[in-house]
Amino acid sequence: AAMNTKRFPAAVAAYLACRDAFLTNRARLATHDMHAERLLDDQIRALEDERTLLATGRVVAMLSGGPADLDRRIAEMRAARYHDATTIPGTPAWISLALGSAYFRSGSMADAEREYRETLRADPKIGEAHNNLAVVCLQTGRFQEADVELKAAERAGFRVNPQLKEDVKKALAAR
């Protein structure tokens, strides 16, 4: 809403809060995953201890149908650990892209560039980020970089404004 009403500093603050909320939630998920993994490790150790006791003959099968069943259950738990493990994603590209645009509209070119590059780290195929980065490069006198980013935007399927292409072309020719 702040972007649509051209309150760009408020938009920057809103997008920063959005990113902070995302990162906080991501940290909570990581903590939950570590706790679940510790519980799974404890269960595996308990089954391994039972298998050891069965092998020594000091105890009869308590939870299992015997050593073969214990081995199968341990293998399943170990496989589940790696099968269920998920990589915690970075900041979504759309947050960085929107934040970059808010910074750009606020006149903060360095911050805008940083966020557009962060967008491209998350997803290098976002043509809008390449296009916006080209504008920043053009405005900061890096014409060759602007040209490279425009070409990347077009390869990604983004419709680049013909006037922007012309401006970059003229800037390169004037050098």
C-alpha positions as CSV (number, residue, x, y, z in Angstrom):
1,A,0.0,0.0,0.0
2,A,2.8,2.4,0.8
3,M,4.4,1.8,-2.6
4,N,1.1,2.5,-4.4
5,T,0.6,5.7,-2.5
6,K,4.2,6.7,-3.2
7,R,5.2,6.7,0.5
8,F,8.5,5.1,-0.4
9,P,10.3,5.4,3.0
10,A,7.3,3.7,4.6
11,A,7.4,1.0,2.0
12,V,11.1,0.4,2.8
13,A,10.2,0.0,6.5
14,A,7.3,-2.3,5.6
15,Y,9.4,-4.6,3.4
16,L,12.2,-4.7,6.0
17,A,9.6,-5.8,8.6
18,C,8.4,-8.4,6.1
19,R,11.9,-9.7,5.6
20,D,12.6,-9.7,9.4
21,A,9.3,-11.7,10.0
22,F,10.3,-14.2,7.3
23,L,13.8,-14.7,8.8
24,T,12.3,-15.0,12.3
25,N,9.9,-17.7,11.1
26,R,12.7,-19.5,9.2
27,A,14.8,-19.5,12.4
28,R,11.9,-21.1,14.3
29,L,11.6,-23.8,11.7
30,A,15.3,-24.5,12.0
31,T,15.0,-24.8,15.7
32,H,12.0,-27.2,15.4
33,D,13.9,-29.3,12.8
34,M,16.9,-29.6,15.2
35,H,14.6,-30.7,18.0
36,A,13.0,-33.3,15.8
37,E,16.3,-34.6,14.6
38,R,17.5,-34.9,18.3
39,L,14.4,-37.0,19.1
40,L,15.0,-39.2,16.1
41,D,18.7,-39.7,17.1
42,D,17.5,-40.7,20.6
43,Q,15.1,-43.2,19.2
44,I,17.9,-44.7,16.9
45,R,20.3,-44.9,19.9
46,A,17.6,-46.7,22.0
47,L,17.1,-49.3,19.2
48,E,20.9,-49.7,18.8
49,D,21.2,-50.3,22.6
50,E,18.4,-52.9,22.4
51,R,20.2,-54.6,19.5
52,T,23.4,-54.7,21.5
53,L,21.7,-56.2,24.5
54,L,20.0,-58.8,22.3
55,A,23.3,-59.7,20.7
56,T,24.9,-60.3,24.1
57,G,21.9,-62.4,25.3
58,R,21.4,-60.2,28.3
59,V,17.8,-59.3,27.4
60,V,15.0,-60.7,25.3
61,A,13.4,-58.5,22.6
62,M,11.5,-55.7,24.3
63,L,10.1,-53.6,21.4
64,S,11.1,-55.6,18.4
65,G,10.7,-58.9,16.7
66,G,14.4,-59.6,17.0
67,P,17.7,-58.4,15.6
68,A,16.6,-58.3,12.0
69,D,13.6,-56.2,12.8
70,L,15.7,-53.8,14.9
71,D,18.2,-53.4,12.0
72,R,15.3,-52.7,9.6
73,R,13.7,-50.1,11.9
74,I,17.1,-48.4,12.5
75,A,17.7,-48.3,8.7
76,E,14.3,-46.8,8.1
77,M,14.8,-44.1,10.8
78,R,18.2,-43.2,9.3
79,A,16.7,-43.0,5.8
80,A,13.8,-40.9,7.1
81,R,16.3,-38.4,8.5
82,Y,17.8,-37.7,5.1
83,H,14.5,-38.0,3.2
84,D,12.6,-35.6,5.4
85,A,15.4,-33.1,5.7
86,T,14.7,-29.9,3.9
87,T,16.9,-26.9,3.1
88,I,15.6,-23.8,4.8
89,P,15.1,-21.3,2.0
90,G,16.7,-17.9,1.9
91,T,14.7,-14.7,1.7
92,P,12.1,-15.1,-1.1
93,A,13.2,-13.2,-4.2
94,W,10.0,-11.1,-4.3
95,I,10.8,-9.5,-0.9
96,S,14.2,-8.5,-2.1
97,L,12.8,-7.2,-5.4
98,A,10.1,-5.2,-3.8
99,L,12.6,-3.8,-1.2
100,G,15.0,-2.9,-4.0
101,S,12.2,-1.0,-5.8
102,A,11.3,0.9,-2.6
103,Y,14.9,1.8,-2.0
104,F,15.2,2.9,-5.7
105,R,12.1,5.1,-5.4
106,S,13.5,6.6,-2.2
107,G,16.7,7.5,-4.0
108,S,19.0,5.0,-2.3
109,M,20.8,3.5,-5.3
110,A,23.3,1.5,-3.3
111,D,20.6,-0.2,-1.2
112,A,18.5,-0.8,-4.3
113,E,21.4,-2.4,-6.1
114,R,22.2,-4.6,-3.1
115,E,18.5,-5.9,-3.0
116,Y,18.3,-6.4,-6.8
117,R,21.5,-8.5,-6.6
118,E,20.0,-10.4,-3.6
119,T,17.0,-11.1,-5.8
120,L,19.2,-12.5,-8.5
121,R,21.1,-14.7,-6.0
122,A,17.7,-16.2,-5.0
123,D,16.6,-16.6,-8.6
124,P,18.8,-15.5,-11.5
125,K,15.9,-15.8,-14.0
126,I,13.9,-12.8,-12.7
127,G,14.1,-10.5,-15.7
128,E,12.6,-7.6,-13.7
129,A,15.5,-7.6,-11.3
130,H,18.0,-7.6,-14.2
131,N,16.1,-4.7,-15.8
132,N,16.0,-2.7,-12.6
133,L,19.7,-3.4,-11.9
134,A,20.4,-2.1,-15.4
135,V,18.6,1.2,-14.6
136,V,20.7,1.5,-11.4
137,C,23.9,0.8,-13.4
138,L,23.0,3.3,-16.0
139,Q,22.3,6.0,-13.4
140,T,25.6,5.3,-11.7
141,G,27.6,5.5,-14.8
142,R,28.3,1.8,-15.3
143,F,27.1,1.5,-18.8
144,Q,28.7,-1.8,-19.7
145,E,27.1,-3.5,-16.7
146,A,23.8,-1.9,-17.6
147,D,24.0,-3.4,-21.1
148,V,24.8,-6.9,-19.7
149,E,21.9,-6.7,-17.3
150,L,19.5,-5.6,-20.1
151,K,20.5,-8.6,-22.2
152,A,20.0,-10.9,-19.2
153,A,16.5,-9.3,-18.6
154,E,15.6,-10.1,-22.3
155,R,17.0,-13.6,-22.0
156,A,14.7,-14.1,-19.0
157,G,11.7,-13.1,-21.1
158,F,11.3,-9.6,-19.6
159,R,10.0,-6.9,-22.0
160,V,12.7,-4.2,-21.7
161,N,11.5,-0.6,-22.4
162,P,12.9,0.4,-25.8
163,Q,13.8,3.8,-24.4
164,L,16.0,2.2,-21.7
165,K,17.8,0.2,-24.4
166,E,18.3,3.3,-26.4
167,D,19.6,5.2,-23.4
168,V,22.1,2.5,-22.6
169,K,23.2,2.3,-26.3
170,K,23.8,6.1,-26.4
171,A,25.7,6.0,-23.1
172,L,28.0,3.2,-24.4
173,A,28.6,5.1,-27.7
174,A,29.4,8.4,-25.9
175,R,32.2,6.7,-23.9
